[in-house]
Amino acid sequence: MTPEQFKMAKAALGLSNPDVADGTGLHRNTLSRIDQGFGKPSTVQHARLYLEAKGVQFLDGGQVAVGPGVALKGAEE
């Protein structure tokens, strides 16, 4: 999960870092580090699993969503 995906997932669900902190038990400062791309892999995975349980689908380049959503075009497009 990239920082951009993390921010987009929170926005799609209408969640703030304090909301995610309440749902995951992670500290708000830890979530801010994920926002900036500095989260530990295990912490990022914990946040990702929480967001997936809330209904978010994370996509890699070229994948197609199962339902409605948003995606960023690649820099080369």
C-alpha positions in Angstrom: 0.0 0.0 0.0 1.5 3.3 -1.1 1.0 6.5 0.8 -1.3 7.7 -2.0 -3.4 4.5 -1.7 -3.6 4.9 2.1 -4.9 8.5 1.7 -7.3 7.6 -1.0 -8.7 4.6 1.0 -9.3 6.8 4.0 -11.0 9.4 1.8 -13.2 6.8 0.2 -14.4 5.6 3.5 -14.6 9.1 5.1 -12.1 8.2 7.7 -9.5 10.4 9.4 -6.3 9.2 11.0 -8.0 9.4 14.5 -10.7 7.1 13.1 -8.2 4.6 11.8 -6.3 4.9 15.1 -9.4 3.9 17.0 -10.1 1.0 14.6 -6.5 -0.4 14.6 -5.0 0.6 17.9 -2.2 2.3 16.1 -1.1 5.7 17.3 -2.1 8.8 15.2 1.6 9.7 14.7 2.2 6.2 13.3 -0.6 6.7 10.8 0.9 10.1 9.8 4.2 8.3 9.1 2.3 6.0 6.7 0.8 9.1 5.1 4.4 10.3 4.4 5.7 6.9 3.2 7.7 6.1 6.3 5.7 3.3 8.0 7.2 0.0 8.9 6.0 -2.8 6.6 4.2 -4.7 9.4 2.4 -1.5 10.5 1.4 -0.7 6.9 0.1 -4.2 6.5 -1.9 -3.8 9.7 -3.5 -0.6 8.5 -4.1 -2.2 5.0 -5.9 -5.2 6.5 -8.1 -2.8 8.5 -9.0 -0.8 5.4 -9.7 -4.0 3.4 -12.0 -5.2 6.1 -13.9 -1.9 5.7 -14.3 -2.7 2.0 -11.3 -1.1 0.2 -9.7 -3.0 -2.7 -6.1 -2.1 -3.3 -4.9 -2.3 -6.9 -1.6 -2.6 -8.6 -1.0 -1.1 -12.0 -3.1 -2.7 -14.6 -5.6 -4.3 -12.2 -9.3 -3.6 -12.5 -11.6 -2.9 -9.5 -14.4 -5.2 -8.6 -16.7 -2.3 -7.9 -16.8 1.5 -8.1 -13.6 3.4 -7.2 -10.9 5.7 -8.3 -7.4 5.1 -9.6 -4.4 7.2 -10.6 -3.0 7.1 -14.1 0.7 6.2 -14.3 3.2 9.1 -14.8 4.0 7.8 -18.3 0.3 8.2 -19.5 
